[in-house]
Amino acid sequence: MVGHPNMEEVVMLIKTALDIDGVMKYKPTLPRGEKLVGVAGSGKKGHKTFNISTPACLVASAAGVYVAKPGSTATSSISGSKDFLNTVGARPLSSDDMIEVLLSTKFGM
C-alpha cells in the first residue's frame, strides 16, 4: 500500500489477519439483513476509569443490535471487559457456545 489505503485494501488486510488468527471459522450466520457490530474498548487513557464499552454493548444488544466484543482483564484501568463480566456472573465459554449465546441474546464476547 502506497499512500492512503482504499477500502478494498483495508478489508483484505482485516480478512487476512482474521484468517491467520483462525477466527473466521467462528463467523456466525445472522438472520437475513442483520449486521454484526464489533466493539473494542482500549482503556489506557491515563485515568483509573471503569469499563464502559461492555455495558454500552449490552445496551445496544438489548436494543436489538448484534454485538461482538473482544475482551481482557484490566491493564491500566479499574476494570476490563472480562473483569466486568466476571463481576456480573458471566463465565467464559467455548467459541462454539459463544456463537449460540450471540444468536440468542445478540451479545457475544
C-alpha positions as CSV (number, residue, x, y, z in Angstrom):
1,M,0.0,0.0,0.0
2,V,1.5,3.2,-1.1
3,G,-0.2,6.4,0.1
4,H,-3.7,6.1,1.6
5,P,-5.2,2.6,1.6
6,N,-8.6,2.2,-0.2
7,M,-11.5,0.3,1.3
8,E,-10.7,-2.9,-0.6
9,E,-7.1,-2.9,0.7
10,V,-8.3,-2.4,4.3
11,V,-10.9,-5.1,4.0
12,M,-8.3,-7.5,2.6
13,L,-5.9,-6.7,5.4
14,I,-8.5,-7.4,8.0
15,K,-9.7,-10.6,6.4
16,T,-6.1,-11.9,6.1
17,A,-5.4,-11.1,9.7
18,L,-8.6,-12.9,10.8
19,D,-7.8,-15.9,8.6
20,I,-4.3,-16.2,10.0
21,D,-5.7,-15.9,13.5
22,G,-8.2,-18.7,12.7
23,V,-11.3,-16.8,13.8
24,M,-13.2,-16.9,10.5
25,K,-14.4,-20.4,11.2
26,Y,-16.4,-18.9,14.0
27,K,-18.3,-16.4,11.9
28,P,-22.0,-16.6,13.0
29,T,-24.8,-16.8,10.4
30,L,-27.2,-14.0,11.4
31,P,-30.8,-13.6,10.3
32,R,-31.2,-12.1,6.9
33,G,-30.5,-8.4,6.8
34,E,-28.9,-8.3,10.2
35,K,-25.4,-6.9,10.7
36,L,-22.8,-7.7,13.4
37,V,-21.2,-4.8,15.1
38,G,-17.7,-5.3,16.6
39,V,-16.8,-3.1,19.5
40,A,-13.4,-2.8,21.2
41,G,-12.5,-0.5,24.1
42,S,-8.8,0.2,24.6
43,G,-8.8,1.7,28.1
44,K,-5.3,3.1,28.7
45,K,-6.5,6.8,28.9
46,G,-4.2,7.6,31.8
47,H,-7.2,7.7,34.2
48,K,-8.3,5.0,36.5
49,T,-11.8,4.5,34.9
50,F,-14.1,1.5,34.9
51,N,-15.0,-0.4,31.8
52,I,-17.8,1.4,29.9
53,S,-17.6,-0.2,26.4
54,T,-19.0,-3.6,27.7
55,P,-22.1,-2.1,29.4
56,A,-22.6,0.0,26.2
57,C,-22.6,-3.2,24.2
58,L,-25.2,-4.8,26.5
59,V,-27.4,-1.7,26.0
60,A,-27.0,-1.9,22.2
61,S,-27.8,-5.7,22.1
62,A,-30.9,-5.1,24.4
63,A,-32.0,-2.5,21.8
64,G,-31.8,-5.2,19.0
65,V,-28.2,-4.9,17.6
66,Y,-26.0,-7.9,17.3
67,V,-22.7,-7.0,19.1
68,A,-19.5,-9.0,19.3
69,K,-16.8,-7.7,21.7
70,P,-13.3,-8.9,22.3
71,G,-12.2,-8.6,25.9
72,S,-9.5,-8.8,28.5
73,T,-8.8,-8.0,32.1
74,A,-7.7,-4.5,33.1
75,T,-4.3,-3.4,32.1
76,S,-4.4,0.3,33.2
77,S,-8.0,0.9,34.3
78,I,-10.0,-0.3,37.3
79,S,-11.8,-3.0,35.2
80,G,-11.5,-4.5,31.8
81,S,-14.4,-6.2,30.0
82,K,-13.6,-9.6,31.4
83,D,-13.4,-8.2,34.9
84,F,-16.8,-6.5,34.4
85,L,-18.5,-9.7,33.0
86,N,-16.9,-11.8,35.8
87,T,-18.4,-9.4,38.4
88,V,-21.9,-9.8,37.0
89,G,-21.6,-13.6,36.9
90,A,-20.8,-14.3,33.3
91,R,-18.3,-17.1,32.7
92,P,-16.0,-17.9,29.7
93,L,-17.4,-20.2,27.1
94,S,-16.0,-22.0,24.1
95,S,-16.2,-20.2,20.7
96,D,-19.0,-22.5,19.5
97,D,-21.0,-21.9,22.7
98,M,-20.5,-18.2,22.5
99,I,-21.9,-18.1,19.0
100,E,-25.1,-19.8,20.3
101,V,-25.2,-17.1,23.1
102,L,-24.7,-14.3,20.5
103,L,-27.5,-15.6,18.3
104,S,-29.9,-15.9,21.2
105,T,-29.0,-12.7,23.2
106,K,-27.4,-10.6,20.5
107,F,-24.3,-10.2,22.6
108,G,-21.1,-12.2,22.4
109,M,-17.6,-11.9,23.8
